[in-house]
């Protein structure tokens, strides 16, 4: 599946930002932390990630078939409309 590239402004309108659990090894020492909006575990994300969308851990994203289906349809639709880099 191709994932379309979007502007920072469009990324801020997303419903969720998928993050990794805080105990995931990372080469960066300036990660930001938050909590998954579904299960509440502590997550990490990069400082340049969109600020407005809810944080969702990778496990909750993968376990939610509705979100996976929405993402797949959205990526397919946007992929048809955009030039990919």
C-alpha positions in Angstrom: 0.0 0.0 0.0 1.3 3.5 -0.9 0.9 6.1 1.9 0.3 9.6 0.5 2.4 12.5 1.7 0.3 15.3 3.2 1.1 18.9 4.3 1.6 19.7 8.0 -1.7 21.6 7.9 -3.6 18.5 6.6 -1.8 16.2 9.1 -3.2 18.4 11.9 -6.7 17.5 10.8 -6.2 13.8 11.3 -8.2 11.9 13.9 -5.2 10.1 15.3 -1.4 9.9 15.4 -0.2 6.4 15.7 2.6 6.2 18.3 4.9 3.5 19.8 4.9 2.4 23.4 7.3 4.4 25.6 9.4 1.3 26.3 10.2 1.0 22.6 14.0 1.6 22.0 14.6 4.9 20.2 17.9 6.5 19.0 16.4 9.9 20.0 16.6 11.5 23.4 14.2 14.3 22.6 11.0 12.3 22.1 7.8 13.7 23.5 5.5 11.5 25.6 1.8 11.2 25.9 -0.8 8.5 26.5 -2.8 6.3 24.2 -6.4 7.6 24.0 -7.8 4.0 24.0 -5.8 2.0 26.4 -3.9 4.7 28.3 -0.3 3.3 28.0 2.5 5.8 27.8 3.6 6.4 24.2 6.4 8.4 22.6 6.4 10.5 19.4 8.6 12.9 17.7 8.5 16.7 18.3 7.4 17.3 14.7 4.4 15.0 14.8 1.0 16.7 14.5 -0.2 18.2 17.8 -4.0 18.2 17.5 -4.8 14.6 16.7 -5.3 12.1 19.6 -2.4 9.7 20.3 -3.1 6.1 19.6 -0.6 3.3 20.3 0.4 0.9 17.6 -1.4 -2.1 19.3 -4.7 -0.3 19.6 -4.5 0.8 15.9 -3.8 -2.7 14.7 -6.5 -4.3 16.9 -9.2 -1.9 15.6 -10.5 -3.2 12.3 -12.6 0.0 11.7 -9.6 2.2 11.9 -7.5 -0.1 9.7 -10.3 0.0 7.1 -10.7 3.8 7.3 -6.9 4.2 6.9 -6.8 1.8 3.9 -9.6 3.5 2.1 -8.3 7.0 2.9 -4.7 6.1 1.8 -6.1 4.6 -1.5 -8.3 7.6 -2.2 -5.5 10.2 -1.4 -3.0 8.1 -3.3 -5.0 8.4 -6.5 -5.2 12.2 -6.0 -1.6 13.0 -5.2 1.8 12.6 -6.7 3.9 10.5 -4.4 7.4 11.3 -3.6 
